[in-house]
């Protein structure tokens, strides 16, 4: 598995890194935003891609 396709998803409320995922950088140029469950906040919040 290539590490250059990996990305981290960070909670916008509490700033913790909760998820890791892969994306095709040739197809998707902008940063990803997903609504995921944060264990620390205990709610569904927006998670943004970080470097």
N, C-alpha and C positions, 0 to 999 in steps of 0.2 A: 504494500500500500504506500502510495506516494505521500509524503508529508507536505508537499507544496499545494495540494488540493484541500488540505484540512483547514477548518476555520473554527473559531470559538464563538459561542453565543453568550452575550452578557445581559443580565437583567438591567433594565433602565431605571428601576426604582432603587434597588439595593446594591447594584454594581458588582454582583457576584457572577462568576463564570459557571454556568450550570450545564451547558450542552456543548458537544463537539459534533461537527458534521463535515461533509464534503460537498464541494460544488465545482462545477466546470467553469473555470475562469475565462475561457474563450467565449462562452455563451452568455454568462452573466457578468457584466462589468461593474454594476452598482452593488452596494452593500445590502445584505439581506436583512429583513426584519420579519420576525415571526412572533406570534402570540403563543407563549409556552407557559407551563406551570413552573413557578419558582418555589422551591422547597423552603427557602428562608422566609419569603413573604407569605407563603401559603395561599397564593392566589394566582390566577392567570395574568401575566403581565407581558408587555412587549419586550422581546429580546433582540438586540442588535448584534450584528457581526463585528468582531474586534480582530485586531491583527495578532 
